[in-house]
């Protein structure tokens, strides 16, 4: 028996997969999943998947349909949220550098294409 995420409706295989989905999404994206957990499962960041599943399935809709393959897992240790928050600034720096390198690559490619047209 599967469950639908009470936040976004993603279908998961079982209670632990549901807990993994909600927690992982909250850790990586924050937003609605994090707000939902803060309201319905205070202290969720310090809970393991099995413990969190007990809380989350009480708010989820059960489904008999074949669950969609779950791409997310959440086996992070308690307190992992702090390390995710700390690395957010690093991620922003990496993304900014990637944008700059991509723009430079496109500019170089445009220059190369322009040169070949003139030959």
PyMOL commands that set and color helices and strands:
alter all, ss='L'
color gray80, all
select helices_A, chain A and resi 15-29+31-40+44-46+49-59+80-118
alter helices_A, ss='H'
color red, helices_A
select strands_A, chain A and resi 2-4+11-12+61-63
alter strands_A, ss='S'
color yellow, strands_A
deselect
rebuild
show_as cartoon
